Amino acid sequence: MKTLEHYMNDPSIVHLQMPLREVKAIRLMIYDEEKDMTPDELRERYRKHKQRLYDEFGITTVASAR
């Protein structure tokens, strides 16, 4: 797995100012991680991420409140 530093030095974004370059580097990293995933794998990844956020912020859904 490539590090964020690798993406920060990508020739297509090195000319950008640092804040925008960081955002673009993170987007490149996420794209590389997800590009070969099946729709089911992506759905599960996003479901787990959503649940972590719900747990972190104490959010309950209508379905889980029953």
C-alpha positions as CSV (number, residue, x, y, z in Angstrom):
1,M,0.0,0.0,0.0
2,K,1.3,3.4,-1.0
3,T,1.7,6.1,1.7
4,L,0.1,9.5,1.6
5,E,3.6,11.0,1.0
6,H,3.7,9.0,-2.3
7,Y,0.5,10.6,-3.4
8,M,1.6,14.1,-2.3
9,N,4.5,13.9,-4.7
10,D,2.3,12.8,-7.7
11,P,3.4,14.8,-10.7
12,S,-0.2,15.8,-11.5
13,I,-0.7,17.7,-8.3
14,V,2.7,18.9,-7.1
15,H,2.0,22.4,-8.6
16,L,-1.0,22.9,-6.3
17,Q,-1.0,24.8,-3.0
18,M,-0.6,22.6,0.0
19,P,-4.2,22.4,1.3
20,L,-5.6,21.5,-2.1
21,R,-2.7,19.1,-2.8
22,E,-3.5,17.2,0.5
23,V,-7.1,16.9,-0.5
24,K,-6.2,15.7,-4.0
25,A,-3.6,13.2,-2.6
26,I,-6.2,11.7,-0.3
27,R,-8.7,11.4,-3.1
28,L,-6.1,9.6,-5.3
29,M,-5.3,7.3,-2.4
30,I,-9.0,6.4,-1.9
31,Y,-9.4,5.9,-5.6
32,D,-6.5,3.4,-5.7
33,E,-7.9,1.5,-2.7
34,E,-11.4,1.2,-4.2
35,K,-10.8,0.9,-8.0
36,D,-10.7,-2.9,-8.0
37,M,-13.5,-3.5,-5.5
38,T,-16.8,-5.1,-6.5
39,P,-20.0,-3.2,-5.9
40,D,-20.7,-5.5,-2.9
41,E,-17.3,-4.8,-1.4
42,L,-17.8,-1.1,-1.8
43,R,-21.3,-1.3,-0.2
44,E,-19.9,-3.2,2.8
45,R,-17.0,-0.7,3.1
46,Y,-19.3,2.3,3.1
47,R,-21.7,0.5,5.5
48,K,-18.9,-0.1,8.0
49,H,-17.7,3.4,7.7
50,K,-21.2,4.8,8.2
51,Q,-21.6,2.6,11.3
52,R,-18.3,3.8,12.8
53,L,-19.4,7.4,12.4
54,Y,-22.9,6.7,13.9
55,D,-21.2,5.1,16.9
56,E,-18.7,7.9,17.3
57,F,-21.3,10.6,17.3
58,G,-24.0,8.7,19.1
59,I,-26.4,8.7,16.2
60,T,-29.2,6.1,16.1
61,T,-31.4,5.4,13.1
62,V,-35.1,4.7,13.2
63,A,-34.5,1.1,12.4
64,S,-32.0,0.6,15.2
65,A,-34.2,2.6,17.7
66,R,-37.0,0.0,17.6
